[in-house]
Amino acid sequence: MATGYVFISPNAGVVPSALPALWKRADDTNLDKPVIEYADAVTESYDWLLAIPGNWASGGTLRFHWRGNSATTNAVRWQFENVSRADTESSDAALSNSDVANFANGAATANIVNIDTQVLTTTGWAASEQLHLRVSRIGADAGDTFAAAAQLMFMILEFVTT
């Protein structure tokens, strides 16, 4: 068995109808990039609709690339929710899998790249199904001590192939 990868870009996301995070272009000095910006002290979300690859066998580890807009090492509380849908199933299903994590800003420097890992709950997943993924910042949670915006740069979904 080998490892498969799916690149997940901010540009491929969908703005949810309630409490959306902000898609924006980060205007850095040298390189501009698309990011999803999550405000502090509130819950904000962003959604993606993906295809589970046809060679998916098991697992779902998310490599989460983000940065904070503050020079602090405090943590951001993230929530990862998902549901998969097969042929002839309703596409309007509730998100049934949920995982949460506190990721600390890696250095007391603003806009430093952080790469964190989250193993996703994959109950109900099958090869070639639709995958609805929601990433939220739970900014008012006691575990979120990062008093600034957090920006999702991109994600990579790793899985075991057949």
C-alpha positions in Angstrom: 0.0 0.0 0.0 1.1 3.5 -0.8 0.2 7.0 0.3 -2.1 9.2 -1.8 -2.5 13.0 -1.6 -5.2 15.5 -2.3 -4.2 19.2 -2.4 -6.9 21.5 -0.9 -6.6 25.2 -1.9 -8.4 28.2 -0.4 -9.6 28.9 -4.0 -11.5 25.6 -4.1 -13.6 26.4 -1.0 -17.2 27.4 -0.6 -18.4 30.2 1.6 -20.9 28.7 4.1 -24.2 30.5 4.6 -23.7 31.0 8.3 -20.6 32.4 10.1 -18.2 32.4 7.1 -14.5 32.9 7.4 -13.1 35.4 4.9 -11.4 34.4 1.6 -8.8 37.1 0.9 -5.5 37.8 -0.9 -2.7 38.1 1.6 -0.7 41.1 0.4 2.8 40.2 1.7 5.9 42.2 0.9 7.3 39.5 -1.5 4.6 37.0 -2.3 0.8 37.4 -2.4 -1.3 34.3 -1.7 -4.9 33.3 -1.2 -5.8 32.5 2.4 -8.9 31.9 4.4 -8.9 34.3 7.3 -10.5 33.4 10.6 -11.2 36.2 13.1 -10.5 36.0 16.8 -13.1 35.4 19.5 -15.8 34.0 17.2 -16.7 30.8 15.4 -16.1 31.1 11.7 -16.1 28.3 9.0 -15.2 27.6 5.5 -16.3 24.5 3.4 -14.9 22.3 0.6 -16.6 19.8 -1.6 -14.0 17.1 -2.7 -14.0 13.7 -4.3 -12.6 10.9 -2.3 -10.0 9.4 -4.7 -11.0 6.1 -6.4 -7.8 4.4 -4.9 -8.7 5.5 -1.3 -8.4 2.5 1.0 -8.3 4.0 4.5 -7.2 6.9 6.7 -7.4 10.6 6.4 -4.6 12.8 7.8 -4.8 16.5 7.1 -1.6 18.4 6.8 -2.8 21.9 7.8 -0.7 24.9 6.6 -1.6 28.1 8.4 -0.2 31.3 9.9 -1.1 33.8 12.6 -1.2 37.6 12.3 0.5 38.1 15.7 3.9 37.7 17.3 2.7 35.2 19.9 3.0 31.4 20.4 -0.5 31.0 21.7 -2.9 28.4 20.3 -5.8 28.5 17.9 -8.7 26.1 18.4 -9.7 24.4 15.1 -12.6 22.1 14.3 -12.6 19.7 11.3 -16.0 18.3 10.3 -16.9 16.0 7.4 -19.4 13.7 5.9 -19.2 11.6 2.7 -22.0 10.9 0.3 -22.4 8.0 -2.2 -24.4 7.8 -5.4 -28.2 8.1 -4.7 -27.6 9.6 -1.2 -28.8 13.0 -0.3 -26.2 15.7 -0.9 -27.7 17.8 2.0 -26.5 15.6 4.9 -25.5 16.8 8.3 -21.7 16.8 9.0 -21.3 13.6 11.0 -17.6 13.4 11.8 -15.9 16.0 14.0 -12.4 16.4 15.3 -10.9 19.4 17.3 -7.3 20.5 17.9 -5.4 23.3 19.4 -2.5 24.3 17.2 0.1 26.7 18.6 1.7 29.4 16.5 5.2 27.9 16.1 7.2 31.0 16.9 6.7 34.4 18.4 6.7 35.9 14.9 3.8 37.2 12.9 3.0 35.4 9.6 5.3 32.4 10.2 4.3 29.2 8.5 2.8 26.5 10.8 2.3 23.0 9.5 0.2 20.9 11.8 -1.3 17.4 11.5 -4.9 16.3 12.3 -6.1 12.7 11.9 -9.7 12.9 10.6 -12.5 10.7 11.6 -13.4 8.8 8.4 -16.5 6.9 9.5 -18.7 6.3 6.4 -15.9 7.2 3.8 -15.6 5.1 0.7 -13.6 5.4 -2.5 -15.1 7.7 -5.2 -17.7 9.3 -2.9 -18.2 13.0 -2.3 -16.5 14.5 0.7 -17.9 17.6 2.4 -15.2 19.1 4.6 -15.7 22.1 7.0 -12.8 23.8 8.8 -13.8 26.2 11.6 -12.0 28.3 14.1 -13.7 28.1 17.6 -12.3 31.5 18.6 -14.4 31.9 21.8 -13.3 28.5 23.2 -11.0 28.6 26.2 -8.4 26.6 24.2 -8.1 29.4 21.7 -5.7 31.9 23.3 -4.4 33.5 20.0 -5.7 37.1 20.1 -5.5 37.8 16.4 -6.6 36.5 13.0 -5.5 33.1 11.9 -5.1 32.4 8.1 -5.4 29.0 6.5 -3.0 28.8 3.6 -3.8 25.3 2.2 -4.2 21.7 3.3 -3.0 18.3 2.1 -5.2 15.2 2.7 -3.0 12.1 3.0 -4.6 8.6 2.8 -3.7 5.0 2.3 -4.2 3.7 -1.3 -5.4 0.3 -2.6 
